Amino acid sequence: MNDTTNINTISAASKVFEILDGNTLMAQEYEPLQFAVEKILPHGLFILAGSGKIGKSWLSLDIGVNVATGGRLWDFSSEQGDVLYLALEDNFPRLQSRLTKIKAESADISRLHLTTASLGISGGMLEQTHNFLRERPDTKLIVVDTLERIRDTDYDKSIYSCDYRDMTALRSITDKYNLTLLLIHHTRKMSDPDPLNTLSGSTGLVGSVDGVFVLEKETRTSHGAKLTIANRDTEGFCFRLEFDPDRCKWNFVGNDSEAAHDEPTEKDEWLLLLVDELVSDSWSGTATELCDALKKIDPDAAVSPLSVTKQLNRASTLFKKNNIDIDRDRSGDSRTITITRRN
């Protein structure tokens, strides 16, 4: 049973609640939760937020390409389908340049549909979207970059009322179609221990969506960032990412909770000494090759590809303090670690 009726509404004709008793509810058969990107991005209404020029568009474009091609975002597979990408702060030459930089042209991206103009939410955007979806019923993802470009200014209503009104209107899309609607949004300049509190707007914005992704850089000029994911129907995630300026992609580094709760240990100090002896200028290879190289220096080194990767993640600050940079790159199924000594 695929029940799209909102049982929380009141019948306008009879003025009574439409209810289900507990036994009847438990006897219903509902479709399981589906995902645009497994585990982290279900179908529904979501926000990806971050400060200006932080790299939100690069991440959302990468997500769009992966869904359109059935590719993988980090270690997560995507459900292939049509993608509608509203790049409302770009033009087509810039979009072509961006797709070239992320090497999207090497795959068939015919299912990625891009536009640089849209009507507002109350001015026709919903009708435009419904028309697109009728023509392409296998659409799995819609990206709106950015949310502000389709919103309407209403000075007679509170910010909360406007936020809730706009999210309710956009939710009509995800209520009718089996897809994900991802809204790109900005964060406030004021910091907060809870990333969800940094979104520009009222609490009505966060409260009315199915999940929020917040991208935060360590510093404005650094390539490292934290991605906090808080979804209504899945577990939460906190990832550490690193931006590759050559490929213009966010690479997965590790789970941020490991870095937040694990301080460098004596074992990490020992690893630093081995790496210091191994690398005179730079070294590059897989985690397995790094383990083999370290064991040549110390045959008793108790390292494995998994353990050495976690150690490098945990002790990244320790290495930086000693003028050693650790970079990671993934190409297909291969992951490369590059260790560089700074002069």
Helices and strands as residue ranges (DSSP letters): H 22-27, E 35-37, E 41-42, E 44-50, H 56-69, E 72-73, E 76-77, E 82-87, H 92-101, G 104-106, E 112-115, I 121-125, H 126-135, E 139-145, G 147-150, H 159-176, E 180-186, G 195-198, H 203-207, E 211-217, E 224-231, E 237-244, E 249-255, H 256-261, H 266-278, E 282-285, H 287-297, H 305-314, H 316-321, E 324-331, E 334-341
